[in-house]
């Protein structure tokens, strides 16, 4: 087990990619703190982990609530004595171009996709510095290296995550802390519903993926979980400040 006895926090792990990442970390021996705003979803992830023989607990919190997030993470740190892995995954997709996107939607995207990553990292960093080691993984998107049609809020925030990741990596490498970014492409989860609706429905998005993604298909969440495991484990021990794109080849065409 390559994560044996490590304490891993995964935000947005009540469903989709976040859940898949939490499951694979637990499979490899980590004790996983499942962070999600939805109690039922968080509990379901914890249940799946424990049913498979893993170790997990939930932290039900809105990651955009600074005080609640700080309190929750402090409680985790006090209970376990350390935090080895932070995967900042919680995010939202808000559709619309410059003129169409709701301003509060843009603000919500920034709060969840960027600022919450920043704050969670800020809260765990003193513990990691004291330990002289730690791993932070920030979820960006293929939209962080490409430009999606009429998705200005999402694309702006996902580009910002990459810049923030690189800055954090450069600042904290001397403390033994690694910070990388994951850029998933098209993964078949309900998260994509805003873009699917904007594209004109399921048939339209299927045609788009067939045409634009060289592998010609969606990814399954399991195909993103393995890269997550690589980035949070010692298998990537000499990687920091890097962006791993897992997109079926979309960014090469």
ROVODO-725501 format. One record per residue (C-alpha): residue number from 1; residue in one letter; y negated, x, z. Coordinates in pm, 1 decimal, m for minus. Each point is the difference from the previous one (the first is absolute). Layout:
REM ROVODO-725501
<r bamar="NUM" minu="A" Y="Y" X="X" Z="Z"/>
...
//
This chain:
REM ROVODO-725501
<r bamar="1" minu="X" Y="0.0" X="0.0" Z="0.0"/>
<r bamar="2" minu="X" Y="m312.1" X="174.9" Z="m120.6"/>
<r bamar="3" minu="X" Y="m241.7" X="m194.8" Z="223.9"/>
<r bamar="4" minu="X" Y="212.3" X="m0.2" Z="314.8"/>
<r bamar="5" minu="X" Y="m199.2" X="m100.0" Z="312.0"/>
<r bamar="6" minu="X" Y="m337.3" X="m1.0" Z="m175.9"/>
<r bamar="7" minu="X" Y="m257.0" X="m265.6" Z="83.7"/>
<r bamar="8" minu="X" Y="m125.7" X="m163.0" Z="m318.2"/>
<r bamar="9" minu="X" Y="m274.4" X="m259.6" Z="m38.6"/>
<r bamar="10" minu="X" Y="m4.1" X="m203.1" Z="m321.3"/>
<r bamar="11" minu="X" Y="m285.8" X="m243.3" Z="m56.3"/>
<r bamar="12" minu="X" Y="54.8" X="m300.3" Z="m222.5"/>
<r bamar="13" minu="X" Y="375.2" X="30.2" Z="49.0"/>
<r bamar="14" minu="X" Y="73.5" X="m369.0" Z="41.1"/>
<r bamar="15" minu="X" Y="93.8" X="m30.0" Z="m367.6"/>
<r bamar="16" minu="X" Y="27.1" X="172.3" Z="m336.3"/>
<r bamar="17" minu="X" Y="m43.0" X="375.1" Z="m32.9"/>
<r bamar="18" minu="X" Y="m104.2" X="36.7" Z="362.8"/>
<r bamar="19" minu="X" Y="320.6" X="m163.8" Z="117.7"/>
<r bamar="20" minu="X" Y="210.1" X="214.0" Z="m235.0"/>
<r bamar="21" minu="X" Y="m167.3" X="312.4" Z="134.7"/>
<r bamar="22" minu="X" Y="56.4" X="m106.7" Z="360.0"/>
<r bamar="23" minu="X" Y="366.1" X="m73.4" Z="m70.0"/>
<r bamar="24" minu="X" Y="69.3" X="335.9" Z="m160.9"/>
<r bamar="25" minu="X" Y="m178.4" X="191.3" Z="276.9"/>
<r bamar="26" minu="X" Y="207.5" X="m183.3" Z="260.2"/>
<r bamar="27" minu="X" Y="316.9" X="67.7" Z="m199.4"/>
<r bamar="28" minu="X" Y="m82.9" X="369.2" Z="22.8"/>
<r bamar="29" minu="X" Y="m37.8" X="m7.6" Z="378.3"/>
<r bamar="30" minu="X" Y="m365.5" X="m78.0" Z="66.1"/>
<r bamar="31" minu="X" Y="m114.7" X="m249.1" Z="258.9"/>
<r bamar="32" minu="X" Y="m226.0" X="m219.7" Z="m210.9"/>
<r bamar="33" minu="X" Y="m301.3" X="m194.6" Z="119.8"/>
<r bamar="34" minu="X" Y="m31.4" X="m291.5" Z="m241.5"/>
<r bamar="35" minu="X" Y="m369.6" X="m82.8" Z="m24.2"/>
<r bamar="36" minu="X" Y="m97.1" X="m326.1" Z="m164.1"/>
<r bamar="37" minu="X" Y="m246.1" X="m282.6" Z="46.2"/>
<r bamar="38" minu="X" Y="278.8" X="m256.9" Z="m36.7"/>
<r bamar="39" minu="X" Y="224.4" X="m31.7" Z="306.3"/>
<r bamar="40" minu="X" Y="287.6" X="m163.6" Z="m188.0"/>
<r bamar="41" minu="X" Y="7.1" X="260.9" Z="m273.7"/>
<r bamar="42" minu="X" Y="m23.4" X="287.5" Z="247.7"/>
<r bamar="43" minu="X" Y="285.2" X="m141.8" Z="204.7"/>
<r bamar="44" minu="X" Y="210.6" X="m43.5" Z="m313.4"/>
<r bamar="45" minu="X" Y="m41.6" X="366.4" Z="m88.1"/>
<r bamar="46" minu="X" Y="86.9" X="104.4" Z="354.7"/>
<r bamar="47" minu="X" Y="304.1" X="m227.2" Z="m14.9"/>
<r bamar="48" minu="X" Y="120.2" X="154.4" Z="m324.0"/>
<r bamar="49" minu="X" Y="m37.1" X="349.0" Z="145.7"/>
<r bamar="50" minu="X" Y="184.2" X="m77.9" Z="322.2"/>
<r bamar="51" minu="X" Y="273.1" X="m191.7" Z="m183.1"/>
<r bamar="52" minu="X" Y="64.8" X="315.4" Z="m201.6"/>
<r bamar="53" minu="X" Y="27.0" X="205.8" Z="319.1"/>
<r bamar="54" minu="X" Y="m352.8" X="139.1" Z="m4.6"/>
<r bamar="55" minu="X" Y="m276.7" X="6.9" Z="258.4"/>
<r bamar="56" minu="X" Y="m327.4" X="m187.9" Z="m35.5"/>
<r bamar="57" minu="X" Y="m268.5" X="m203.4" Z="171.8"/>
<r bamar="58" minu="X" Y="m288.7" X="m202.8" Z="m130.6"/>
<r bamar="59" minu="X" Y="m374.9" X="25.5" Z="39.0"/>
<r bamar="60" minu="X" Y="m166.7" X="m318.4" Z="m115.7"/>
<r bamar="61" minu="X" Y="m361.7" X="84.5" Z="m72.4"/>
<r bamar="62" minu="X" Y="m271.8" X="m40.5" Z="m261.0"/>
<r bamar="63" minu="X" Y="m55.4" X="360.9" Z="m105.8"/>
<r bamar="64" minu="X" Y="m361.2" X="m78.7" Z="m92.8"/>
<r bamar="65" minu="X" Y="m70.7" X="m78.3" Z="367.5"/>
<r bamar="66" minu="X" Y="m91.9" X="345.4" Z="127.9"/>
<r bamar="67" minu="X" Y="32.1" X="m78.0" Z="369.1"/>
<r bamar="68" minu="X" Y="331.5" X="m181.1" Z="m32.7"/>
<r bamar="69" minu="X" Y="139.4" X="278.1" Z="m219.8"/>
<r bamar="70" minu="X" Y="m114.5" X="271.1" Z="238.7"/>
<r bamar="71" minu="X" Y="146.6" X="m183.0" Z="297.9"/>
<r bamar="72" minu="X" Y="330.3" X="m58.3" Z="m177.3"/>
<r bamar="73" minu="X" Y="38.3" X="359.4" Z="m115.0"/>
<r bamar="74" minu="X" Y="m98.0" X="131.7" Z="342.9"/>
<r bamar="75" minu="X" Y="273.8" X="m211.7" Z="155.7"/>
<r bamar="76" minu="X" Y="254.0" X="141.4" Z="m245.9"/>
<r bamar="77" minu="X" Y="m113.7" X="354.3" Z="77.8"/>
<r bamar="78" minu="X" Y="16.8" X="m60.5" Z="375.7"/>
<r bamar="79" minu="X" Y="348.0" X="m150.2" Z="m24.9"/>
<r bamar="80" minu="X" Y="152.5" X="267.3" Z="m224.8"/>
<r bamar="81" minu="X" Y="m213.4" X="304.0" Z="76.9"/>
<r bamar="82" minu="X" Y="m64.9" X="85.4" Z="m362.3"/>
<r bamar="83" minu="X" Y="m43.9" X="m131.0" Z="m352.6"/>
<r bamar="84" minu="X" Y="173.8" X="206.1" Z="m265.7"/>
<r bamar="85" minu="X" Y="m56.9" X="m210.9" Z="m312.1"/>
<r bamar="86" minu="X" Y="m272.1" X="m242.4" Z="m104.4"/>
<r bamar="87" minu="X" Y="45.6" X="m187.6" Z="m324.9"/>
<r bamar="88" minu="X" Y="m318.4" X="m190.9" Z="m77.4"/>
<r bamar="89" minu="X" Y="128.5" X="m265.1" Z="m235.6"/>
<r bamar="90" minu="X" Y="m175.1" X="m330.2" Z="81.1"/>
<r bamar="91" minu="X" Y="m213.3" X="m112.2" Z="m293.5"/>
<r bamar="92" minu="X" Y="m123.4" X="m286.6" Z="m211.1"/>
<r bamar="93" minu="X" Y="m56.2" X="m74.0" Z="m366.7"/>
<r bamar="94" minu="X" Y="m320.9" X="m182.2" Z="m88.8"/>
<r bamar="95" minu="X" Y="m57.4" X="m95.4" Z="m363.3"/>
<r bamar="96" minu="X" Y="m323.4" X="m3.8" Z="m195.8"/>
<r bamar="97" minu="X" Y="m238.5" X="221.1" Z="m193.0"/>
<r bamar="98" minu="X" Y="m345.9" X="107.5" Z="112.7"/>
<r bamar="99" minu="X" Y="m153.1" X="m344.1" Z="m54.3"/>
<r bamar="100" minu="X" Y="298.5" X="m213.3" Z="97.3"/>
<r bamar="101" minu="X" Y="135.7" X="158.6" Z="314.7"/>
<r bamar="102" minu="X" Y="m116.0" X="m162.4" Z="321.0"/>
<r bamar="103" minu="X" Y="m211.3" X="239.6" Z="203.6"/>
<r bamar="104" minu="X" Y="191.9" X="m89.4" Z="315.0"/>
<r bamar="105" minu="X" Y="320.5" X="69.6" Z="m194.7"/>
<r bamar="106" minu="X" Y="m129.3" X="345.7" Z="m89.4"/>
<r bamar="107" minu="X" Y="m89.8" X="57.8" Z="364.5"/>
<r bamar="108" minu="X" Y="342.2" X="m119.6" Z="115.4"/>
<r bamar="109" minu="X" Y="166.7" X="236.2" Z="m247.5"/>
<r bamar="110" minu="X" Y="m198.7" X="292.2" Z="133.6"/>
<r bamar="111" minu="X" Y="73.0" X="m91.2" Z="362.1"/>
<r bamar="112" minu="X" Y="374.0" X="m32.4" Z="m53.3"/>
<r bamar="113" minu="X" Y="75.1" X="247.2" Z="m279.1"/>
<r bamar="114" minu="X" Y="m221.5" X="286.3" Z="116.4"/>
<r bamar="115" minu="X" Y="m168.8" X="m42.6" Z="335.6"/>
<r bamar="116" minu="X" Y="314.9" X="m109.3" Z="184.6"/>
<r bamar="117" minu="X" Y="178.1" X="311.9" Z="m130.5"/>
<r bamar="118" minu="X" Y="m293.4" X="208.1" Z="121.1"/>
<r bamar="119" minu="X" Y="m4.1" X="m156.7" Z="345.9"/>
<r bamar="120" minu="X" Y="375.4" X="16.6" Z="60.4"/>
<r bamar="121" minu="X" Y="m1.8" X="366.2" Z="m104.3"/>
<r bamar="122" minu="X" Y="m296.2" X="65.1" Z="227.6"/>
<r bamar="123" minu="X" Y="181.0" X="m155.4" Z="295.0"/>
<r bamar="124" minu="X" Y="324.1" X="199.1" Z="m43.4"/>
<r bamar="125" minu="X" Y="m154.7" X="332.9" Z="m97.2"/>
<r bamar="126" minu="X" Y="m65.5" X="129.5" Z="354.3"/>
<r bamar="127" minu="X" Y="367.4" X="m49.2" Z="88.2"/>
<r bamar="128" minu="X" Y="115.4" X="177.5" Z="m314.1"/>
<r bamar="129" minu="X" Y="m241.6" X="287.2" Z="56.5"/>
<r bamar="130" minu="X" Y="126.1" X="40.7" Z="355.0"/>
<r bamar="131" minu="X" Y="358.7" X="6.7" Z="m126.5"/>
<r bamar="132" minu="X" Y="m87.8" X="246.2" Z="m275.7"/>
<r bamar="133" minu="X" Y="171.2" X="m214.7" Z="m259.6"/>
<r bamar="134" minu="X" Y="3.9" X="m342.9" Z="m157.8"/>
<r bamar="135" minu="X" Y="15.8" X="m185.2" Z="m328.0"/>
<r bamar="136" minu="X" Y="m239.5" X="m259.4" Z="m137.0"/>
<r bamar="137" minu="X" Y="83.9" X="m186.4" Z="m317.9"/>
<r bamar="138" minu="X" Y="m263.4" X="m222.5" Z="m157.9"/>
<r bamar="139" minu="X" Y="100.1" X="m259.6" Z="m256.8"/>
<r bamar="140" minu="X" Y="m228.0" X="4.0" Z="m300.6"/>
<r bamar="141" minu="X" Y="123.5" X="m138.9" Z="m332.7"/>
<r bamar="142" minu="X" Y="34.2" X="87.7" Z="m365.1"/>
<r bamar="143" minu="X" Y="m336.3" X="m180.3" Z="m2.9"/>
<r bamar="144" minu="X" Y="m128.5" X="303.3" Z="189.5"/>
<r bamar="145" minu="X" Y="50.9" X="215.4" Z="m308.2"/>
<r bamar="146" minu="X" Y="m44.1" X="m268.4" Z="m268.0"/>
<r bamar="147" minu="X" Y="m248.8" X="m283.1" Z="m46.5"/>
<r bamar="148" minu="X" Y="134.0" X="m354.4" Z="16.8"/>
<r bamar="149" minu="X" Y="m158.4" X="m270.4" Z="m210.0"/>
<r bamar="150" minu="X" Y="m242.7" X="m213.0" Z="202.5"/>
<r bamar="151" minu="X" Y="115.4" X="133.2" Z="338.3"/>
<r bamar="152" minu="X" Y="m306.4" X="191.1" Z="116.7"/>
<r bamar="153" minu="X" Y="55.7" X="m46.4" Z="374.5"/>
<r bamar="154" minu="X" Y="362.1" X="109.5" Z="m9.2"/>
<r bamar="155" minu="X" Y="m54.3" X="294.4" Z="m233.8"/>
<r bamar="156" minu="X" Y="m304.9" X="126.6" Z="190.2"/>
<r bamar="157" minu="X" Y="179.7" X="m5.0" Z="333.3"/>
<r bamar="158" minu="X" Y="316.4" X="161.0" Z="m131.5"/>
<r bamar="159" minu="X" Y="m198.2" X="286.4" Z="m154.4"/>
<r bamar="160" minu="X" Y="m175.7" X="40.7" Z="335.1"/>
<r bamar="161" minu="X" Y="333.2" X="29.6" Z="182.5"/>
<r bamar="162" minu="X" Y="90.5" X="300.9" Z="m213.9"/>
<r bamar="163" minu="X" Y="m331.6" X="171.2" Z="69.9"/>
<r bamar="164" minu="X" Y="34.8" X="m69.1" Z="371.6"/>
<r bamar="165" minu="X" Y="357.6" X="130.3" Z="1.0"/>
<r bamar="166" minu="X" Y="m97.4" X="328.0" Z="m161.0"/>
<r bamar="167" minu="X" Y="m293.1" X="45.7" Z="236.3"/>
<r bamar="168" minu="X" Y="215.7" X="m67.0" Z="306.1"/>
<r bamar="169" minu="X" Y="268.8" X="236.1" Z="m127.1"/>
<r bamar="170" minu="X" Y="m247.3" X="282.9" Z="m44.7"/>
<r bamar="171" minu="X" Y="m158.5" X="m54.2" Z="338.8"/>
<r bamar="172" minu="X" Y="318.7" X="m25.1" Z="205.4"/>
<r bamar="173" minu="X" Y="256.9" X="227.2" Z="m165.7"/>
<r bamar="174" minu="X" Y="m89.5" X="276.5" Z="244.9"/>
<r bamar="175" minu="X" Y="128.5" X="m223.1" Z="280.0"/>
<r bamar="176" minu="X" Y="339.0" X="m38.0" Z="m167.1"/>
<r bamar="177" minu="X" Y="m75.0" X="m353.9" Z="m115.5"/>
<r bamar="178" minu="X" Y="90.0" X="m107.0" Z="m352.9"/>
<r bamar="179" minu="X" Y="m176.4" X="m284.6" Z="m181.4"/>
<r bamar="180" minu="X" Y="115.2" X="m132.8" Z="m336.6"/>
<r bamar="181" minu="X" Y="m48.4" X="m310.7" Z="m211.1"/>
<r bamar="182" minu="X" Y="253.8" X="m224.1" Z="m169.7"/>
<r bamar="183" minu="X" Y="m92.3" X="m181.1" Z="m320.1"/>
<r bamar="184" minu="X" Y="251.6" X="m272.1" Z="m83.7"/>
<r bamar="185" minu="X" Y="m15.2" X="m167.9" Z="m337.5"/>
<r bamar="186" minu="X" Y="128.9" X="m349.3" Z="m73.9"/>
<r bamar="187" minu="X" Y="229.9" X="m104.7" Z="283.5"/>
<r bamar="188" minu="X" Y="134.3" X="m354.0" Z="m8.3"/>
<r bamar="189" minu="X" Y="m138.2" X="m148.0" Z="321.8"/>
<r bamar="190" minu="X" Y="m232.1" X="m294.3" Z="79.7"/>
<r bamar="191" minu="X" Y="m278.3" X="255.5" Z="54.1"/>
<r bamar="192" minu="X" Y="m69.4" X="m9.7" Z="m374.4"/>
<r bamar="193" minu="X" Y="m76.3" X="m372.5" Z="m12.1"/>
<r bamar="194" minu="X" Y="m380.5" X="37.2" Z="m40.4"/>
<r bamar="195" minu="X" Y="42.1" X="220.8" Z="m307.6"/>
<r bamar="196" minu="X" Y="280.0" X="m216.8" Z="m138.9"/>
<r bamar="197" minu="X" Y="m222.9" X="m305.0" Z="28.4"/>
<r bamar="198" minu="X" Y="m285.6" X="184.4" Z="m166.1"/>
<r bamar="199" minu="X" Y="229.4" X="110.4" Z="m282.5"/>
<r bamar="200" minu="X" Y="104.8" X="m360.4" Z="m65.8"/>
<r bamar="201" minu="X" Y="333.9" X="m31.4" Z="176.5"/>
<r bamar="202" minu="X" Y="343.0" X="157.2" Z="23.2"/>
<r bamar="203" minu="X" Y="71.9" X="11.0" Z="m372.8"/>
<r bamar="204" minu="X" Y="m325.9" X="182.2" Z="m63.8"/>
<r bamar="205" minu="X" Y="65.5" X="264.8" Z="263.2"/>
<r bamar="206" minu="X" Y="355.5" X="52.6" Z="m125.0"/>
<r bamar="207" minu="X" Y="m135.6" X="61.6" Z="m349.6"/>
<r bamar="208" minu="X" Y="m263.6" X="235.3" Z="139.1"/>
<r bamar="209" minu="X" Y="256.1" X="206.9" Z="190.1"/>
<r bamar="210" minu="X" Y="234.9" X="15.2" Z="m297.1"/>
<r bamar="211" minu="X" Y="m282.2" X="130.3" Z="m216.6"/>
<r bamar="212" minu="X" Y="m179.5" X="231.6" Z="243.6"/>
<r bamar="213" minu="X" Y="275.1" X="149.3" Z="216.7"/>
<r bamar="214" minu="X" Y="223.9" X="245.5" Z="m188.2"/>
<r bamar="215" minu="X" Y="303.2" X="m93.3" Z="211.9"/>
<r bamar="216" minu="X" Y="m73.2" X="m357.6" Z="m103.1"/>
<r bamar="217" minu="X" Y="56.9" X="m168.4" Z="334.7"/>
<r bamar="218" minu="X" Y="m116.0" X="m62.1" Z="353.7"/>
<r bamar="219" minu="X" Y="108.0" X="230.3" Z="282.0"/>
<r bamar="220" minu="X" Y="214.4" X="m128.8" Z="280.8"/>
<r bamar="221" minu="X" Y="m131.7" X="69.6" Z="350.5"/>
<r bamar="222" minu="X" Y="299.8" X="228.2" Z="57.9"/>
<r bamar="223" minu="X" Y="m132.1" X="227.6" Z="m275.0"/>
<r bamar="224" minu="X" Y="m322.8" X="45.1" Z="197.3"/>
<r bamar="225" minu="X" Y="174.4" X="41.1" Z="334.9"/>
<r bamar="226" minu="X" Y="165.9" X="326.2" Z="m104.2"/>
<r bamar="227" minu="X" Y="m331.3" X="168.9" Z="m92.4"/>
<r bamar="228" minu="X" Y="m142.5" X="m124.4" Z="331.4"/>
<r bamar="229" minu="X" Y="286.5" X="167.6" Z="184.2"/>
<r bamar="230" minu="X" Y="m58.7" X="321.1" Z="m192.6"/>
<r bamar="231" minu="X" Y="m369.0" X="7.6" Z="88.1"/>
<r bamar="232" minu="X" Y="37.8" X="m73.1" Z="372.6"/>
<r bamar="233" minu="X" Y="294.8" X="235.5" Z="52.2"/>
<r bamar="234" minu="X" Y="40.2" X="376.7" Z="7.5"/>
<r bamar="235" minu="X" Y="125.6" X="m17.5" Z="m357.0"/>
<r bamar="236" minu="X" Y="m368.3" X="18.4" Z="m94.5"/>
<r bamar="237" minu="X" Y="m92.1" X="252.9" Z="269.8"/>
<r bamar="238" minu="X" Y="m215.2" X="212.2" Z="m233.9"/>
<r bamar="239" minu="X" Y="m185.2" X="m294.1" Z="m153.2"/>
<r bamar="240" minu="X" Y="m339.6" X="m113.9" Z="118.6"/>
<r bamar="241" minu="X" Y="m300.4" X="m150.8" Z="m175.3"/>
<r bamar="242" minu="X" Y="222.0" X="m116.9" Z="m284.4"/>
<r bamar="243" minu="X" Y="30.1" X="m327.3" Z="m188.3"/>
<r bamar="244" minu="X" Y="348.7" X="m116.8" Z="m91.8"/>
<r bamar="245" minu="X" Y="m7.9" X="m256.6" Z="m281.9"/>
<r bamar="246" minu="X" Y="309.3" X="m220.1" Z="m28.9"/>
<r bamar="247" minu="X" Y="m82.2" X="m227.7" Z="m292.8"/>
<r bamar="248" minu="X" Y="273.2" X="6.1" Z="m262.0"/>
<r bamar="249" minu="X" Y="m214.1" X="226.5" Z="m215.9"/>
<r bamar="250" minu="X" Y="m301.5" X="m228.4" Z="m39.9"/>
<r bamar="251" minu="X" Y="m252.8" X="274.1" Z="72.8"/>
<r bamar="252" minu="X" Y="133.7" X="228.7" Z="m273.8"/>
<r bamar="253" minu="X" Y="m76.9" X="m234.0" Z="m289.7"/>
//
